Amino acid sequence: MAKAEDVKVLNIDGVPYAVDAMSDNVKRLVSFFNDWNQKELDLTSDLLMVQSAKSHLSQQIIFQVRNEKQKAEEAATAPAAVNPTPPGVEESAV
């Protein structure tokens, strides 16, 4: 999966602050932010994959239902097979 870019500079009120130069508390908070940013990217990727899979399955379901309906309609309208040999009578080899 894609790697989210970690925040290295905070831009607050138009002033850039290097995260490396900040307190341990700020670094920890930025680390949490980076982790959640990566999680969001991963989830977005997973969501796109699931949506694509659902769309593909939906198309397969529609195709299958239409195919089965068509076959059922063809079977219902097809003439019954004619058996030229009456039941109980075997055809003789000629």
N, C-alpha and C positions, 0 to 999 in steps of 0.2 A: 504494500500500500504506500501511498504518498507520505512523505515526511513533512510535517508542518514546520515552518521556520520559527525557531525560538526567538522570543523578544530579547533583544540585546540593548536596545536604547528605548527609554521611555520619553515621550514627548509630551510634557505637561505644561500647559499655559504657554506654549510656544518655546519652551526651554527644553533642550535635549539632556537627558540624564543617562549615563552609561550604567547599566545594571551592575556590572562588575564593581563599580565604585560605590554602590549603595550599601545600606546596612544588611546584615544577615536576614532580618525580618522582611525587608523589601525583596531580597533575593529569593527567599522562601515563597513569598506571595507570587512573584513572577514565575517561579518554578511550577507552582500549582496552576497558574494561568496557562503556561506552556503545555502542561500535561492535559488540561481540559481542552485546549486548542487542538492538540493531536487527537484526542478522543472524538471531538466533534468532526474532524476531517475523516477519521475512520468510520464513524457512524454514517456520515453523508455518503461515503463510498459504498458502505453496506446497503444503505437505503436505495441507492441507484441500482445496485445489483439486484436487490429483491424486486424492485419495481419492474425492471427489465424481465426478470424471470416470470413474474406474474403476467406480464403482457404476453410473453411468448406462450405460456400455458393457456391463457385465455384464447389465443388464436388456435392452439391445438384442440381445445375443447370445442370451439365453434366448428372447426373443420370436421372433427369426429362426429358431432351431432348431425351436421348436415349430410355427411357421408352415410351414416346409419339411416337417416330419414329417407335419403334417396334410394338406398338399397331396399328398404321396407316398401316404398312406393312402387319400385320396379317389381318386386316380388308379388305385390298385391294386384298389379295390372297385367302381369305375364300370364299367358294362357297355361292352363294345366298341362303337364306333360301327357301326351297320348301314348297309351300302352297298346300296341297293336296285337299283342298276344293276350288272350283272355287269361284270367287268373287260374292257376292249377294246370295250365297246359304248357308243356315245355317246348321250346323251339327245337326243331330237329336240325342236325348239322346236314348241310347239303353238299 
